């Protein structure tokens, strides 16, 4: 794997910490006639896109890569082998599931996943390298609305 892809994946894990920072700008809502509701919260799809693509960098693990190590854009968020592994034995996930549209997650489960530290549908902690997100409910609602818009 190219070192730039390893750096990008490591950066995605590190960048998640900045989600809790109050200094992150909110992106203006896209011009739409309706505002999506997620768990009773008005969601901003464009801000969710910003978090997913520029902060959490979800595609780095949840998207397949071509033989050159580049993300296959037409299959973004369709699930893929995790591109990084630690040099020591542990309980590391080897596959990142499809998260495009958040299949199998209702809004409450997705909210818990993003606000309570990577708790899966079954109530169990997800395996590393899945970041232990502690997003605000607003940021989580925005991310959920964006991911659902990709169905």
Residue, then its C-alpha position, 0 to 999 in steps of 0.5 A: x500500500x502506498x504510504x500516502x494512503x496509510x497517512x490518510x487512513x491514520x489521519x482519519x483516525x486522528x482527525x476524529x478527535x477534532x469533532x469535539x472541538x467547538x471551533x469547527x465551522x458549521x457548513x450552511x445547509x444546501x438549498x433544499x425545500x425540506x430539511x431532513x429530520x433525524x431522531x427529531x433533530x433538523x439535519x444539515x446534509x451538507x454539514x454531514x458531508x463535510x464531517x464524513x468527507x473532510x473530518x472523519x474521512x469515512x471513505x478511507x476504510x469503508x471503500x474498496x481500492x483499485x490495484x494502485x491503492x486509490x479509492x474506487x469512487x463508484x463504490x464509495x462507502x460500499x464496504x472494503x478490507x480495512x487498509x491498515x493493520x497494527x503490527x501487533x496481535x489484537x482484535x482489529x477489524x479486517x473488513x469495514x462494512x457498507x455504510x452507504x445509506x446506513x443499512x441495518x441502522x435505524x436513526x436511534x442506533x446510528x445516533x448511538x453509534x456516533x455519540x456514544x463511542x462506536x456502539x453497534x446495532x447489537x449494543x456492543x463496542x465495534x472493533x478498532x480501528x473504528x473511531x470511538x466517536x463522541x459527536x454532538x447530537x447535531x453533528x451526528x444527525x447531520x452525518x446520518x442525514x448525509x449517509x442516508x442521502x447516498x442510498 
